[in-house]
Amino acid sequence: WKTYLSDRIEGRVPFADSIESTGWRLVFKDEPNALAKKRADGDFVYSLGLTLGKDGKVGDTRWDSPAFNAGIGTGMTVVAVNGVEYSSDALADAVRAAKGGSAPIRLLVKDFNRFREIDIDYHDGLRYPALERIEGQRDWLTPIFTARK
């Protein structure tokens, strides 16, 4: 196992090839799976590159993501999205509406005691990771994760 894991962590064997060798591939969908829906409200990690609390407070911003490049940082609070009071649904709607267009997603953010507008230039829609079966290849993951009696 040590060699197997080291080869993948250190990049000698590409990680994506490792997943695909199990009979599955990583894909991105525009809807989260049922478990992700229950766990995270305000999860825009794979699209905008940030997570937000129910109150709009930025919990995490991923390095070199659209949100990071626009100047959004941890601790800021998103107050409004495209002129509408912040909610996770409002931001999701704005990301969907921007898909394929050219208009940025405009956020009003509170940073300490100051308010400012920040435009995020992102047009690829919502993205959530999922595993998808590769037809014709042996499925190695299902037997591993199947409950044993």
MODELLER restraints for C-alpha pairs under 7 A, 6 or more apart:
rsr = mdl.restraints
at = mdl.atoms
rsr.add(forms.Gaussian(group=physical.xy_distance, feature=features.Distance(at['CA:7:A'], at['CA:13:A']), mean=5.60, stdev=0.5))
rsr.add(forms.Gaussian(group=physical.xy_distance, feature=features.Distance(at['CA:8:A'], at['CA:14:A']), mean=6.21, stdev=0.5))
rsr.add(forms.Gaussian(group=physical.xy_distance, feature=features.Distance(at['CA:8:A'], at['CA:15:A']), mean=5.76, stdev=0.5))
rsr.add(forms.Gaussian(group=physical.xy_distance, feature=features.Distance(at['CA:19:A'], at['CA:25:A']), mean=6.07, stdev=0.5))
rsr.add(forms.Gaussian(group=physical.xy_distance, feature=features.Distance(at['CA:22:A'], at['CA:138:A']), mean=6.98, stdev=0.5))
rsr.add(forms.Gaussian(group=physical.xy_distance, feature=features.Distance(at['CA:22:A'], at['CA:139:A']), mean=5.84, stdev=0.5))
rsr.add(forms.Gaussian(group=physical.xy_distance, feature=features.Distance(at['CA:22:A'], at['CA:140:A']), mean=4.91, stdev=0.5))
rsr.add(forms.Gaussian(group=physical.xy_distance, feature=features.Distance(at['CA:22:A'], at['CA:141:A']), mean=6.18, stdev=0.5))
rsr.add(forms.Gaussian(group=physical.xy_distance, feature=features.Distance(at['CA:23:A'], at['CA:133:A']), mean=6.04, stdev=0.5))
rsr.add(forms.Gaussian(group=physical.xy_distance, feature=features.Distance(at['CA:23:A'], at['CA:134:A']), mean=5.29, stdev=0.5))
rsr.add(forms.Gaussian(group=physical.xy_distance, feature=features.Distance(at['CA:23:A'], at['CA:137:A']), mean=5.11, stdev=0.5))
rsr.add(forms.Gaussian(group=physical.xy_distance, feature=features.Distance(at['CA:23:A'], at['CA:138:A']), mean=5.41, stdev=0.5))
rsr.add(forms.Gaussian(group=physical.xy_distance, feature=features.Distance(at['CA:23:A'], at['CA:139:A']), mean=4.70, stdev=0.5))
rsr.add(forms.Gaussian(group=physical.xy_distance, feature=features.Distance(at['CA:23:A'], at['CA:140:A']), mean=6.39, stdev=0.5))
rsr.add(forms.Gaussian(group=physical.xy_distance, feature=features.Distance(at['CA:24:A'], at['CA:131:A']), mean=6.10, stdev=0.5))
rsr.add(forms.Gaussian(group=physical.xy_distance, feature=features.Distance(at['CA:24:A'], at['CA:132:A']), mean=5.39, stdev=0.5))
rsr.add(forms.Gaussian(group=physical.xy_distance, feature=features.Distance(at['CA:24:A'], at['CA:133:A']), mean=4.45, stdev=0.5))
rsr.add(forms.Gaussian(group=physical.xy_distance, feature=features.Distance(at['CA:24:A'], at['CA:134:A']), mean=5.25, stdev=0.5))
rsr.add(forms.Gaussian(group=physical.xy_distance, feature=features.Distance(at['CA:25:A'], at['CA:131:A']), mean=5.54, stdev=0.5))
rsr.add(forms.Gaussian(group=physical.xy_distance, feature=features.Distance(at['CA:25:A'], at['CA:132:A']), mean=5.29, stdev=0.5))
rsr.add(forms.Gaussian(group=physical.xy_distance, feature=features.Distance(at['CA:25:A'], at['CA:133:A']), mean=6.45, stdev=0.5))
rsr.add(forms.Gaussian(group=physical.xy_distance, feature=features.Distance(at['CA:25:A'], at['CA:134:A']), mean=6.65, stdev=0.5))
rsr.add(forms.Gaussian(group=physical.xy_distance, feature=features.Distance(at['CA:26:A'], at['CA:129:A']), mean=6.75, stdev=0.5))
rsr.add(forms.Gaussian(group=physical.xy_distance, feature=features.Distance(at['CA:26:A'], at['CA:130:A']), mean=5.86, stdev=0.5))
rsr.add(forms.Gaussian(group=physical.xy_distance, feature=features.Distance(at['CA:26:A'], at['CA:131:A']), mean=4.86, stdev=0.5))
rsr.add(forms.Gaussian(group=physical.xy_distance, feature=features.Distance(at['CA:26:A'], at['CA:132:A']), mean=6.44, stdev=0.5))
rsr.add(forms.Gaussian(group=physical.xy_distance, feature=features.Distance(at['CA:27:A'], at['CA:129:A']), mean=5.83, stdev=0.5))
rsr.add(forms.Gaussian(group=physical.xy_distance, feature=features.Distance(at['CA:27:A'], at['CA:130:A']), mean=5.39, stdev=0.5))
rsr.add(forms.Gaussian(group=physical.xy_distance, feature=features.Distance(at['CA:27:A'], at['CA:131:A']), mean=6.12, stdev=0.5))
rsr.add(forms.Gaussian(group=physical.xy_distance, feature=features.Distance(at['CA:27:A'], at['CA:132:A']), mean=6.70, stdev=0.5))
rsr.add(forms.Gaussian(group=physical.xy_distance, feature=features.Distance(at['CA:28:A'], at['CA:127:A']), mean=5.47, stdev=0.5))
rsr.add(forms.Gaussian(group=physical.xy_distance, feature=features.Distance(at['CA:28:A'], at['CA:128:A']), mean=5.16, stdev=0.5))
rsr.add(forms.Gaussian(group=physical.xy_distance, feature=features.Distance(at['CA:28:A'], at['CA:129:A']), mean=4.54, stdev=0.5))
rsr.add(forms.Gaussian(group=physical.xy_distance, feature=features.Distance(at['CA:28:A'], at['CA:130:A']), mean=5.90, stdev=0.5))
rsr.add(forms.Gaussian(group=physical.xy_distance, feature=features.Distance(at['CA:29:A'], at['CA:127:A']), mean=5.39, stdev=0.5))
rsr.add(forms.Gaussian(group=physical.xy_distance, feature=features.Distance(at['CA:29:A'], at['CA:128:A']), mean=5.20, stdev=0.5))
rsr.add(forms.Gaussian(group=physical.xy_distance, feature=features.Distance(at['CA:29:A'], at['CA:129:A']), mean=6.43, stdev=0.5))
rsr.add(forms.Gaussian(group=physical.xy_distance, feature=features.Distance(at['CA:29:A'], at['CA:130:A']), mean=6.93, stdev=0.5))
rsr.add(forms.Gaussian(group=physical.xy_distance, feature=features.Distance(at['CA:30:A'], at['CA:126:A']), mean=4.85, stdev=0.5))
rsr.add(forms.Gaussian(group=physical.xy_distance, feature=features.Distance(at['CA:30:A'], at['CA:127:A']), mean=4.97, stdev=0.5))
rsr.add(forms.Gaussian(group=physical.xy_distance, feature=features.Distance(at['CA:30:A'], at['CA:128:A']), mean=6.10, stdev=0.5))
rsr.add(forms.Gaussian(group=physical.xy_distance, feature=features.Distance(at['CA:31:A'], at['CA:128:A']), mean=6.34, stdev=0.5))
rsr.add(forms.Gaussian(group=physical.xy_distance, feature=features.Distance(at['CA:32:A'], at['CA:128:A']), mean=5.41, stdev=0.5))
rsr.add(forms.Gaussian(group=physical.xy_distance, feature=features.Distance(at['CA:41:A'], at['CA:54:A']), mean=6.91, stdev=0.5))
rsr.add(forms.Gaussian(group=physical.xy_distance, feature=features.Distance(at['CA:41:A'], at['CA:88:A']), mean=6.53, stdev=0.5))
rsr.add(forms.Gaussian(group=physical.xy_distance, feature=features.Distance(at['CA:42:A'], at['CA:51:A']), mean=5.53, stdev=0.5))
rsr.add(forms.Gaussian(group=physical.xy_distance, feature=features.Distance(at['CA:42:A'], at['CA:52:A']), mean=4.80, stdev=0.5))
rsr.add(forms.Gaussian(group=physical.xy_distance, feature=features.Distance(at['CA:42:A'], at['CA:53:A']), mean=6.13, stdev=0.5))
rsr.add(forms.Gaussian(group=physical.xy_distance, feature=features.Distance(at['CA:42:A'], at['CA:54:A']), mean=6.96, stdev=0.5))
rsr.add(forms.Gaussian(group=physical.xy_distance, feature=features.Distance(at['CA:42:A'], at['CA:88:A']), mean=5.08, stdev=0.5))
rsr.add(forms.Gaussian(group=physical.xy_distance, feature=features.Distance(at['CA:43:A'], at['CA:50:A']), mean=6.85, stdev=0.5))
rsr.add(forms.Gaussian(group=physical.xy_distance, feature=features.Distance(at['CA:43:A'], at['CA:51:A']), mean=4.74, stdev=0.5))
rsr.add(forms.Gaussian(group=physical.xy_distance, feature=features.Distance(at['CA:43:A'], at['CA:52:A']), mean=6.60, stdev=0.5))
rsr.add(forms.Gaussian(group=physical.xy_distance, feature=features.Distance(at['CA:44:A'], at['CA:50:A']), mean=5.27, stdev=0.5))
rsr.add(forms.Gaussian(group=physical.xy_distance, feature=features.Distance(at['CA:44:A'], at['CA:51:A']), mean=5.56, stdev=0.5))
rsr.add(forms.Gaussian(group=physical.xy_distance, feature=features.Distance(at['CA:45:A'], at['CA:51:A']), mean=5.99, stdev=0.5))
rsr.add(forms.Gaussian(group=physical.xy_distance, feature=features.Distance(at['CA:46:A'], at['CA:127:A']), mean=5.38, stdev=0.5))
rsr.add(forms.Gaussian(group=physical.xy_distance, feature=features.Distance(at['CA:46:A'], at['CA:128:A']), mean=6.11, stdev=0.5))
rsr.add(forms.Gaussian(group=physical.xy_distance, feature=features.Distance(at['CA:47:A'], at['CA:125:A']), mean=6.81, stdev=0.5))
rsr.add(forms.Gaussian(group=physical.xy_distance, feature=features.Distance(at['CA:47:A'], at['CA:126:A']), mean=5.53, stdev=0.5))
rsr.add(forms.Gaussian(group=physical.xy_distance, feature=features.Distance(at['CA:47:A'], at['CA:127:A']), mean=5.25, stdev=0.5))
rsr.add(forms.Gaussian(group=physical.xy_distance, feature=features.Distance(at['CA:48:A'], at['CA:65:A']), mean=6.39, stdev=0.5))
rsr.add(forms.Gaussian(group=physical.xy_distance, feature=features.Distance(at['CA:48:A'], at['CA:66:A']), mean=5.34, stdev=0.5))
rsr.add(forms.Gaussian(group=physical.xy_distance, feature=features.Distance(at['CA:48:A'], at['CA:67:A']), mean=5.49, stdev=0.5))
rsr.add(forms.Gaussian(group=physical.xy_distance, feature=features.Distance(at['CA:49:A'], at['CA:61:A']), mean=5.78, stdev=0.5))
rsr.add(forms.Gaussian(group=physical.xy_distance, feature=features.Distance(at['CA:49:A'], at['CA:62:A']), mean=5.11, stdev=0.5))
rsr.add(forms.Gaussian(group=physical.xy_distance, feature=features.Distance(at['CA:49:A'], at['CA:65:A']), mean=4.96, stdev=0.5))
rsr.add(forms.Gaussian(group=physical.xy_distance, feature=features.Distance(at['CA:49:A'], at['CA:66:A']), mean=6.29, stdev=0.5))
rsr.add(forms.Gaussian(group=physical.xy_distance, feature=features.Distance(at['CA:49:A'], at['CA:67:A']), mean=5.79, stdev=0.5))
rsr.add(forms.Gaussian(group=physical.xy_distance, feature=features.Distance(at['CA:50:A'], at['CA:60:A']), mean=5.38, stdev=0.5))
rsr.add(forms.Gaussian(group=physical.xy_distance, feature=features.Distance(at['CA:50:A'], at['CA:61:A']), mean=4.37, stdev=0.5))
rsr.add(forms.Gaussian(group=physical.xy_distance, feature=features.Distance(at['CA:50:A'], at['CA:62:A']), mean=6.10, stdev=0.5))
rsr.add(forms.Gaussian(group=physical.xy_distance, feature=features.Distance(at['CA:50:A'], at['CA:67:A']), mean=6.63, stdev=0.5))
rsr.add(forms.Gaussian(group=physical.xy_distance, feature=features.Distance(at['CA:51:A'], at['CA:58:A']), mean=5.99, stdev=0.5))
rsr.add(forms.Gaussian(group=physical.xy_distance, feature=features.Distance(at['CA:51:A'], at['CA:59:A']), mean=5.49, stdev=0.5))
rsr.add(forms.Gaussian(group=physical.xy_distance, feature=features.Distance(at['CA:51:A'], at['CA:60:A']), mean=5.34, stdev=0.5))
rsr.add(forms.Gaussian(group=physical.xy_distance, feature=features.Distance(at['CA:51:A'], at['CA:61:A']), mean=6.79, stdev=0.5))
rsr.add(forms.Gaussian(group=physical.xy_distance, feature=features.Distance(at['CA:52:A'], at['CA:58:A']), mean=4.52, stdev=0.5))
rsr.add(forms.Gaussian(group=physical.xy_distance, feature=features.Distance(at['CA:52:A'], at['CA:59:A']), mean=5.40, stdev=0.5))
rsr.add(forms.Gaussian(group=physical.xy_distance, feature=features.Distance(at['CA:53:A'], at['CA:59:A']), mean=6.72, stdev=0.5))
rsr.add(forms.Gaussian(group=physical.xy_distance, feature=features.Distance(at['CA:56:A'], at['CA:77:A']), mean=5.17, stdev=0.5))
rsr.add(forms.Gaussian(group=physical.xy_distance, feature=features.Distance(at['CA:56:A'], at['CA:78:A']), mean=4.80, stdev=0.5))
rsr.add(forms.Gaussian(group=physical.xy_distance, feature=features.Distance(at['CA:56:A'], at['CA:79:A']), mean=6.48, stdev=0.5))
rsr.add(forms.Gaussian(group=physical.xy_distance, feature=features.Distance(at['CA:56:A'], at['CA:86:A']), mean=6.48, stdev=0.5))
rsr.add(forms.Gaussian(group=physical.xy_distance, feature=features.Distance(at['CA:57:A'], at['CA:75:A']), mean=6.23, stdev=0.5))
rsr.add(forms.Gaussian(group=physical.xy_distance, feature=features.Distance(at['CA:57:A'], at['CA:76:A']), mean=5.85, stdev=0.5))
rsr.add(forms.Gaussian(group=physical.xy_distance, feature=features.Distance(at['CA:57:A'], at['CA:77:A']), mean=4.10, stdev=0.5))
rsr.add(forms.Gaussian(group=physical.xy_distance, feature=features.Distance(at['CA:57:A'], at['CA:78:A']), mean=6.21, stdev=0.5))
rsr.add(forms.Gaussian(group=physical.xy_distance, feature=features.Distance(at['CA:58:A'], at['CA:73:A']), mean=6.95, stdev=0.5))
rsr.add(forms.Gaussian(group=physical.xy_distance, feature=features.Distance(at['CA:58:A'], at['CA:74:A']), mean=5.11, stdev=0.5))
rsr.add(forms.Gaussian(group=physical.xy_distance, feature=features.Distance(at['CA:58:A'], at['CA:75:A']), mean=5.38, stdev=0.5))
rsr.add(forms.Gaussian(group=physical.xy_distance, feature=features.Distance(at['CA:58:A'], at['CA:76:A']), mean=5.47, stdev=0.5))
rsr.add(forms.Gaussian(group=physical.xy_distance, feature=features.Distance(at['CA:58:A'], at['CA:77:A']), mean=5.79, stdev=0.5))
rsr.add(forms.Gaussian(group=physical.xy_distance, feature=features.Distance(at['CA:59:A'], at['CA:74:A']), mean=5.50, stdev=0.5))
rsr.add(forms.Gaussian(group=physical.xy_distance, feature=features.Distance(at['CA:59:A'], at['CA:75:A']), mean=6.52, stdev=0.5))
rsr.add(forms.Gaussian(group=physical.xy_distance, feature=features.Distance(at['CA:60:A'], at['CA:74:A']), mean=5.38, stdev=0.5))
rsr.add(forms.Gaussian(group=physical.xy_distance, feature=features.Distance(at['CA:61:A'], at['CA:67:A']), mean=6.84, stdev=0.5))
rsr.add(forms.Gaussian(group=physical.xy_distance, feature=features.Distance(at['CA:61:A'], at['CA:68:A']), mean=6.07, stdev=0.5))
rsr.add(forms.Gaussian(group=physical.xy_distance, feature=features.Distance(at['CA:61:A'], at['CA:73:A']), mean=5.95, stdev=0.5))
rsr.add(forms.Gaussian(group=physical.xy_distance, feature=features.Distance(at['CA:61:A'], at['CA:74:A']), mean=6.11, stdev=0.5))
rsr.add(forms.Gaussian(group=physical.xy_distance, feature=features.Distance(at['CA:62:A'], at['CA:68:A']), mean=6.44, stdev=0.5))
rsr.add(forms.Gaussian(group=physical.xy_distance, feature=features.Distance(at['CA:66:A'], at['CA:120:A']), mean=6.27, stdev=0.5))
rsr.add(forms.Gaussian(group=physical.xy_distance, feature=features.Distance(at['CA:66:A'], at['CA:121:A']), mean=6.74, stdev=0.5))
rsr.add(forms.Gaussian(group=physical.xy_distance, feature=features.Distance(at['CA:66:A'], at['CA:122:A']), mean=6.39, stdev=0.5))
rsr.add(forms.Gaussian(group=physical.xy_distance, feature=features.Distance(at['CA:67:A'], at['CA:120:A']), mean=6.24, stdev=0.5))
rsr.add(forms.Gaussian(group=physical.xy_distance, feature=features.Distance(at['CA:70:A'], at['CA:118:A']), mean=6.70, stdev=0.5))
rsr.add(forms.Gaussian(group=physical.xy_distance, feature=features.Distance(at['CA:70:A'], at['CA:119:A']), mean=6.58, stdev=0.5))
rsr.add(forms.Gaussian(group=physical.xy_distance, feature=features.Distance(at['CA:70:A'], at['CA:120:A']), mean=5.66, stdev=0.5))
rsr.add(forms.Gaussian(group=physical.xy_distance, feature=features.Distance(at['CA:76:A'], at['CA:109:A']), mean=6.56, stdev=0.5))
rsr.add(forms.Gaussian(group=physical.xy_distance, feature=features.Distance(at['CA:76:A'], at['CA:110:A']), mean=5.76, stdev=0.5))
rsr.add(forms.Gaussian(group=physical.xy_distance, feature=features.Distance(at['CA:76:A'], at['CA:111:A']), mean=4.89, stdev=0.5))
rsr.add(forms.Gaussian(group=physical.xy_distance, feature=features.Distance(at['CA:77:A'], at['CA:109:A']), mean=5.41, stdev=0.5))
rsr.add(forms.Gaussian(group=physical.xy_distance, feature=features.Distance(at['CA:77:A'], at['CA:110:A']), mean=5.04, stdev=0.5))
rsr.add(forms.Gaussian(group=physical.xy_distance, feature=features.Distance(at['CA:77:A'], at['CA:111:A']), mean=6.65, stdev=0.5))
rsr.add(forms.Gaussian(group=physical.xy_distance, feature=features.Distance(at['CA:78:A'], at['CA:86:A']), mean=6.44, stdev=0.5))
rsr.add(forms.Gaussian(group=physical.xy_distance, feature=features.Distance(at['CA:78:A'], at['CA:107:A']), mean=6.59, stdev=0.5))
rsr.add(forms.Gaussian(group=physical.xy_distance, feature=features.Distance(at['CA:78:A'], at['CA:108:A']), mean=5.98, stdev=0.5))
rsr.add(forms.Gaussian(group=physical.xy_distance, feature=features.Distance(at['CA:78:A'], at['CA:109:A']), mean=4.37, stdev=0.5))
rsr.add(forms.Gaussian(group=physical.xy_distance, feature=features.Distance(at['CA:78:A'], at['CA:110:A']), mean=6.38, stdev=0.5))
rsr.add(forms.Gaussian(group=physical.xy_distance, feature=features.Distance(at['CA:79:A'], at['CA:85:A']), mean=6.12, stdev=0.5))
rsr.add(forms.Gaussian(group=physical.xy_distance, feature=features.Distance(at['CA:79:A'], at['CA:86:A']), mean=5.25, stdev=0.5))
rsr.add(forms.Gaussian(group=physical.xy_distance, feature=features.Distance(at['CA:79:A'], at['CA:108:A']), mean=5.46, stdev=0.5))
rsr.add(forms.Gaussian(group=physical.xy_distance, feature=features.Distance(at['CA:79:A'], at['CA:109:A']), mean=5.38, stdev=0.5))
rsr.add(forms.Gaussian(group=physical.xy_distance, feature=features.Distance(at['CA:79:A'], at['CA:110:A']), mean=6.70, stdev=0.5))
rsr.add(forms.Gaussian(group=physical.xy_distance, feature=features.Distance(at['CA:80:A'], at['CA:86:A']), mean=4.40, stdev=0.5))
rsr.add(forms.Gaussian(group=physical.xy_distance, feature=features.Distance(at['CA:80:A'], at['CA:107:A']), mean=5.68, stdev=0.5))
rsr.add(forms.Gaussian(group=physical.xy_distance, feature=features.Distance(at['CA:80:A'], at['CA:108:A']), mean=4.97, stdev=0.5))
rsr.add(forms.Gaussian(group=physical.xy_distance, feature=features.Distance(at['CA:81:A'], at['CA:90:A']), mean=6.62, stdev=0.5))
rsr.add(forms.Gaussian(group=physical.xy_distance, feature=features.Distance(at['CA:81:A'], at['CA:91:A']), mean=6.09, stdev=0.5))
rsr.add(forms.Gaussian(group=physical.xy_distance, feature=features.Distance(at['CA:81:A'], at['CA:106:A']), mean=5.91, stdev=0.5))
rsr.add(forms.Gaussian(group=physical.xy_distance, feature=features.Distance(at['CA:81:A'], at['CA:107:A']), mean=4.70, stdev=0.5))
rsr.add(forms.Gaussian(group=physical.xy_distance, feature=features.Distance(at['CA:81:A'], at['CA:108:A']), mean=6.51, stdev=0.5))
rsr.add(forms.Gaussian(group=physical.xy_distance, feature=features.Distance(at['CA:82:A'], at['CA:105:A']), mean=6.49, stdev=0.5))
rsr.add(forms.Gaussian(group=physical.xy_distance, feature=features.Distance(at['CA:82:A'], at['CA:106:A']), mean=4.94, stdev=0.5))
rsr.add(forms.Gaussian(group=physical.xy_distance, feature=features.Distance(at['CA:82:A'], at['CA:107:A']), mean=6.12, stdev=0.5))
rsr.add(forms.Gaussian(group=physical.xy_distance, feature=features.Distance(at['CA:94:A'], at['CA:105:A']), mean=6.46, stdev=0.5))
rsr.add(forms.Gaussian(group=physical.xy_distance, feature=features.Distance(at['CA:95:A'], at['CA:125:A']), mean=5.45, stdev=0.5))
rsr.add(forms.Gaussian(group=physical.xy_distance, feature=features.Distance(at['CA:95:A'], at['CA:126:A']), mean=6.37, stdev=0.5))
rsr.add(forms.Gaussian(group=physical.xy_distance, feature=features.Distance(at['CA:96:A'], at['CA:125:A']), mean=5.14, stdev=0.5))
rsr.add(forms.Gaussian(group=physical.xy_distance, feature=features.Distance(at['CA:96:A'], at['CA:126:A']), mean=6.49, stdev=0.5))
rsr.add(forms.Gaussian(group=physical.xy_distance, feature=features.Distance(at['CA:98:A'], at['CA:104:A']), mean=6.88, stdev=0.5))
rsr.add(forms.Gaussian(group=physical.xy_distance, feature=features.Distance(at['CA:98:A'], at['CA:105:A']), mean=6.85, stdev=0.5))
rsr.add(forms.Gaussian(group=physical.xy_distance, feature=features.Distance(at['CA:98:A'], at['CA:123:A']), mean=5.25, stdev=0.5))
rsr.add(forms.Gaussian(group=physical.xy_distance, feature=features.Distance(at['CA:98:A'], at['CA:125:A']), mean=6.96, stdev=0.5))
rsr.add(forms.Gaussian(group=physical.xy_distance, feature=features.Distance(at['CA:99:A'], at['CA:123:A']), mean=4.30, stdev=0.5))
rsr.add(forms.Gaussian(group=physical.xy_distance, feature=features.Distance(at['CA:99:A'], at['CA:124:A']), mean=5.10, stdev=0.5))
rsr.add(forms.Gaussian(group=physical.xy_distance, feature=features.Distance(at['CA:99:A'], at['CA:125:A']), mean=4.74, stdev=0.5))
rsr.add(forms.Gaussian(group=physical.xy_distance, feature=features.Distance(at['CA:100:A'], at['CA:123:A']), mean=5.34, stdev=0.5))
rsr.add(forms.Gaussian(group=physical.xy_distance, feature=features.Distance(at['CA:100:A'], at['CA:124:A']), mean=6.50, stdev=0.5))
rsr.add(forms.Gaussian(group=physical.xy_distance, feature=features.Distance(at['CA:101:A'], at['CA:123:A']), mean=6.22, stdev=0.5))
rsr.add(forms.Gaussian(group=physical.xy_distance, feature=features.Distance(at['CA:104:A'], at['CA:119:A']), mean=5.63, stdev=0.5))
rsr.add(forms.Gaussian(group=physical.xy_distance, feature=features.Distance(at['CA:104:A'], at['CA:120:A']), mean=5.36, stdev=0.5))
rsr.add(forms.Gaussian(group=physical.xy_distance, feature=features.Distance(at['CA:104:A'], at['CA:121:A']), mean=4.69, stdev=0.5))
rsr.add(forms.Gaussian(group=physical.xy_distance, feature=features.Distance(at['CA:104:A'], at['CA:122:A']), mean=6.52, stdev=0.5))
rsr.add(forms.Gaussian(group=physical.xy_distance, feature=features.Distance(at['CA:105:A'], at['CA:119:A']), mean=5.54, stdev=0.5))
rsr.add(forms.Gaussian(group=physical.xy_distance, feature=features.Distance(at['CA:105:A'], at['CA:120:A']), mean=5.06, stdev=0.5))
rsr.add(forms.Gaussian(group=physical.xy_distance, feature=features.Distance(at['CA:105:A'], at['CA:121:A']), mean=6.54, stdev=0.5))
rsr.add(forms.Gaussian(group=physical.xy_distance, feature=features.Distance(at['CA:106:A'], at['CA:117:A']), mean=6.67, stdev=0.5))
rsr.add(forms.Gaussian(group=physical.xy_distance, feature=features.Distance(at['CA:106:A'], at['CA:118:A']), mean=5.77, stdev=0.5))
rsr.add(forms.Gaussian(group=physical.xy_distance, feature=features.Distance(at['CA:106:A'], at['CA:119:A']), mean=4.47, stdev=0.5))
rsr.add(forms.Gaussian(group=physical.xy_distance, feature=features.Distance(at['CA:106:A'], at['CA:120:A']), mean=6.39, stdev=0.5))
rsr.add(forms.Gaussian(group=physical.xy_distance, feature=features.Distance(at['CA:107:A'], at['CA:117:A']), mean=5.55, stdev=0.5))
rsr.add(forms.Gaussian(group=physical.xy_distance, feature=features.Distance(at['CA:107:A'], at['CA:118:A']), mean=5.20, stdev=0.5))
rsr.add(forms.Gaussian(group=physical.xy_distance, feature=features.Distance(at['CA:107:A'], at['CA:119:A']), mean=6.23, stdev=0.5))
rsr.add(forms.Gaussian(group=physical.xy_distance, feature=features.Distance(at['CA:108:A'], at['CA:115:A']), mean=6.83, stdev=0.5))
rsr.add(forms.Gaussian(group=physical.xy_distance, feature=features.Distance(at['CA:108:A'], at['CA:116:A']), mean=5.68, stdev=0.5))
rsr.add(forms.Gaussian(group=physical.xy_distance, feature=features.Distance(at['CA:108:A'], at['CA:117:A']), mean=4.46, stdev=0.5))
rsr.add(forms.Gaussian(group=physical.xy_distance, feature=features.Distance(at['CA:108:A'], at['CA:118:A']), mean=6.36, stdev=0.5))
rsr.add(forms.Gaussian(group=physical.xy_distance, feature=features.Distance(at['CA:109:A'], at['CA:115:A']), mean=5.62, stdev=0.5))
rsr.add(forms.Gaussian(group=physical.xy_distance, feature=features.Distance(at['CA:109:A'], at['CA:116:A']), mean=5.57, stdev=0.5))
rsr.add(forms.Gaussian(group=physical.xy_distance, feature=features.Distance(at['CA:109:A'], at['CA:117:A']), mean=6.22, stdev=0.5))
rsr.add(forms.Gaussian(group=physical.xy_distance, feature=features.Distance(at['CA:110:A'], at['CA:116:A']), mean=6.66, stdev=0.5))
